[in-house]
Amino acid sequence: MLAIAQYAEVIVDVPTMQTNQPYTYKVKHNFENELSPGMRVIVPFGRGSRLVQGFVMRVFSQASFAGELKEIEALTDLEPVLDAEALALGPWLAQTTFSFLISCLQVMIPSALRAKYSKELELTNKFNVPEAVRAFFGAHTKKLFDEQKVAEPLRSQLLTARRTGMLKLNYVVNDRLQAKQVSFIKAALDKAELEQAVSKLRANARNLHTLLTYLSQHPQAMQQGLLEKKLALSPETFRNAEKKGWITRFKQVQYRNPVRQLNVKRTVPRHLTPAQAAAVAAVIAQIDQQQPTTFLLEGVTGSGKTEVYLQIIAHALAQKKTALMLVPEISLTPQMVKRVVGRFGTQVALLHSGLSDGERFDEWRRIKEGQATVVVGARSAVFAPLKRLGVIIIDEEHESSYKQEKMPRYHARDVAKWRADFHSCPVVLGSATPSLESRARAQKGVYRWLKLPQRINNKPLPQVSLIDMRQEAKKTRFPDFSQALIDAVEIRLAKKEQVILMLNRRGYSSFMMCRDCGYVLNCPNCDISLTFHLDTHSMKCHYCGHEEAIPHVCPSCGSRQIRYYGTGTQKVEQELTQLFPQARILRMDVDTTKRKGAHARILREFGERKADILLGTQMIAKGLDYPDVTLVGVLNADTALGLADFRASERTFQLLTQVSGRAGRAQKEGKVIIQTYNPEHYALLLAQKQDYEQFFMREMDIRHRGGYPPYYFTIQVTASAPAESQAAKKIFETYKTLKTALSSSAVILGPTPKAIMRINKRYYYQLIIKYKKEPGLAACLSELLQKSQRSERTGVLLTIDREPLNFI
């Protein structure tokens, strides 16, 4: 009788050319019956059988297998990191986003679990080795190799030695999985024995006396670090006690729990308005009926959408189900987190970029092990390994941060709807200014439409004024402030009220120009000017991070007539201190929020009235609810309007409506002042009235005439390369292939260079496909993606983005 062998299909993670189909490996005898789908393994791959990590997709048994098979080298996990749902989601995600399956599987697990690779050079032939190469290895025959950290001449010699067979290149898998382990201690003696040991101590052994006395009264295991603080003891005391056999020390895994650190008071459900109650009833009916219905909850700012979310979640938990809530850029909206934690306590897990890798890993484990039943997070939290999902909520559903810009280029809304189908649960999309696509689907009946037309306390929406800066610029000595805004800020400061000012541009000024020859200091890596930053006294590129010293003479003509143009948050902060020397000012932008916890600290200080003015970029426009904020000022409403993007008006309207909603949210009346050089633009006029419905009708008419979403589907294909000629050649080859595959009703815009053609020493060309129904398009694009792998060796990359949010 033939022995039944076990085999596994594995998706391998290859660092050079990613593969997109499973490879079959034989399971070693000692791993048999230990392997499950969703586990990670180390396998030999390729001609050199280098070791790489991979995900097990399927395990099966059969008597024999045709051909020679490699064996699985090692198991990375003792249990699957991906469940059956994730393994089903992966192929769908890869297909719909034109991504490699391995990248789709990797995005579902925390970064602490993702494999990293080191390159190791091994000396295989010691004879005739160049002196520089021998010096690189020293007394060793193996050494880790990083191209970026080795000087060019040596790198060239090492690579030549490798080609001639003197060296061998190995890939070493580094697994970053690390659980936090904490030292615990426990008495090794009973109470009587401890008291006897205390009686025999020398008189000057005060620390040991303190420890043993405490242990005789507290026999349970205790965390050493906490005990050190409580008894004011050093680690040396514990080591001495262990040597004498009085205590035992052991390590125990401890979860890093960011929820516990928030110190939030528990809250109770609030009384609902009739509109809120109707919205909650509609959603919980679908939870009970296990229907994957998608709802659009359209509610003006301050209408109580959050309370609706909380009561829906409470119902899901009462049904022994779990809940997932996504918010945009969560680290910027700690108020929302506190409201959810205040209602559900330690049942809540957080997943967002403001946490350390270790904290995210521990939160992921709490979710996976069923210890957390509510997840609040940013975009990637849509993959949280929740079981028995009862509802998925996406707050501010129009936000562009829900779309991933790197492979896999998914939109969290699409993944949420897939998961809702899998779990038979509803999805709630909430916004005061829904995306046109969602609003159109609600009107057509694809989504169920719920409305909250009034603020929760029946307070009127704030009064909004548009200030024409074309006229104001002639009057004021501060070009960034109209007299109306200066007067309004002074009134609020006199009343001890708070002000929020928004400028959607960081830095001190936008660019440096020589007034004699017109030279503009550009980034050496990108086709963009460098921005002057006063705090670091440097010029920075906001695309690639390049930084250089501020020039005192023009690099082109040697003139000293250098001037700085444009406005950033740093410059406005300086002007504010001159205008209002008595005011306490907090600035919130990418530069002031780099350190962990900086977002929450700035907003906490503002909420505690430690500042009068909060100045920031668009990160302050959403989710903030402060009762003493009675004035919101938008310093320049035109920053997005000038972009060559069909969504520019929509984004401007949404941003202005959102930031306007920060004013007058409690008992005090609010006022909003919007400064603009385009006061006649319909997006600004309708934002002034906060008339979303009128804006929707106007914008939809423009989209219809131009043939843009939601009337057409769109796909963006981008070619990038180190040389412009390579990128142009690739995109024109792609254009020719697509022309033969598309019907006459499809439209191709381009090929053209991107608006910023060079970023980080790479050139970018693109084309846009607009279509309504193209059955052969997906297959054609998938084939293009597969073929493009060959050109990756020469640095030419092809990327495909379904429904891009940005065309420029």
Secondary structure as GFF3:
##gff-version 3
##sequence-region A 1 808
A	DSSP	beta_strand	5	12	.	.	.	ID=ss1
A	DSSP	beta_strand	23	26	.	.	.	ID=ss2
A	DSSP	three_ten_helix	29	31	.	.	.	ID=ss3
A	DSSP	beta_strand	40	45	.	.	.	ID=ss4
A	DSSP	beta_strand	50	62	.	.	.	ID=ss5
A	DSSP	beta_strand	74	75	.	.	.	ID=ss6
A	DSSP	alpha_helix	84	97	.	.	.	ID=ss7
A	DSSP	alpha_helix	101	106	.	.	.	ID=ss8
A	DSSP	three_ten_helix	111	113	.	.	.	ID=ss9
A	DSSP	beta_strand	115	123	.	.	.	ID=ss10
A	DSSP	alpha_helix	131	137	.	.	.	ID=ss11
A	DSSP	beta_strand	142	145	.	.	.	ID=ss12
A	DSSP	three_ten_helix	147	149	.	.	.	ID=ss13
A	DSSP	alpha_helix	152	163	.	.	.	ID=ss14
A	DSSP	beta_strand	167	175	.	.	.	ID=ss15
A	DSSP	beta_strand	181	187	.	.	.	ID=ss16
A	DSSP	alpha_helix	191	199	.	.	.	ID=ss17
A	DSSP	alpha_helix	206	217	.	.	.	ID=ss18
A	DSSP	beta_strand	222	223	.	.	.	ID=ss19
A	DSSP	alpha_helix	224	231	.	.	.	ID=ss20
A	DSSP	alpha_helix	235	243	.	.	.	ID=ss21
A	DSSP	beta_strand	247	253	.	.	.	ID=ss22
A	DSSP	three_ten_helix	260	262	.	.	.	ID=ss23
A	DSSP	alpha_helix	274	288	.	.	.	ID=ss24
A	DSSP	beta_strand	294	299	.	.	.	ID=ss25
A	DSSP	alpha_helix	305	318	.	.	.	ID=ss26
A	DSSP	beta_strand	322	326	.	.	.	ID=ss27
A	DSSP	three_ten_helix	330	332	.	.	.	ID=ss28
A	DSSP	alpha_helix	334	344	.	.	.	ID=ss29
A	DSSP	three_ten_helix	345	347	.	.	.	ID=ss30
A	DSSP	beta_strand	348	351	.	.	.	ID=ss31
A	DSSP	alpha_helix	357	368	.	.	.	ID=ss32
A	DSSP	beta_strand	374	377	.	.	.	ID=ss33
A	DSSP	three_ten_helix	379	383	.	.	.	ID=ss34
A	DSSP	beta_strand	389	395	.	.	.	ID=ss35
A	DSSP	three_ten_helix	400	402	.	.	.	ID=ss36
A	DSSP	alpha_helix	412	423	.	.	.	ID=ss37
A	DSSP	beta_strand	427	431	.	.	.	ID=ss38
A	DSSP	alpha_helix	436	444	.	.	.	ID=ss39
A	DSSP	beta_strand	448	452	.	.	.	ID=ss40
A	DSSP	beta_strand	463	468	.	.	.	ID=ss41
A	DSSP	alpha_helix	469	472	.	.	.	ID=ss42
A	DSSP	alpha_helix	483	494	.	.	.	ID=ss43
A	DSSP	beta_strand	498	502	.	.	.	ID=ss44
A	DSSP	beta_strand	511	514	.	.	.	ID=ss45
A	DSSP	beta_strand	531	533	.	.	.	ID=ss46
A	DSSP	beta_strand	538	540	.	.	.	ID=ss47
A	DSSP	beta_strand	547	549	.	.	.	ID=ss48
A	DSSP	beta_strand	562	565	.	.	.	ID=ss49
A	DSSP	alpha_helix	569	579	.	.	.	ID=ss50
A	DSSP	beta_strand	585	588	.	.	.	ID=ss51
A	DSSP	alpha_helix	598	607	.	.	.	ID=ss52
A	DSSP	beta_strand	613	616	.	.	.	ID=ss53
A	DSSP	three_ten_helix	618	620	.	.	.	ID=ss54
A	DSSP	beta_strand	629	634	.	.	.	ID=ss55
A	DSSP	alpha_helix	648	660	.	.	.	ID=ss56
A	DSSP	beta_strand	671	676	.	.	.	ID=ss57
A	DSSP	alpha_helix	682	689	.	.	.	ID=ss58
A	DSSP	alpha_helix	692	706	.	.	.	ID=ss59
A	DSSP	beta_strand	713	721	.	.	.	ID=ss60
A	DSSP	alpha_helix	724	741	.	.	.	ID=ss61
A	DSSP	beta_strand	747	759	.	.	.	ID=ss62
A	DSSP	beta_strand	762	771	.	.	.	ID=ss63
A	DSSP	alpha_helix	777	791	.	.	.	ID=ss64
A	DSSP	three_ten_helix	792	794	.	.	.	ID=ss65
A	DSSP	beta_strand	797	802	.	.	.	ID=ss66
###
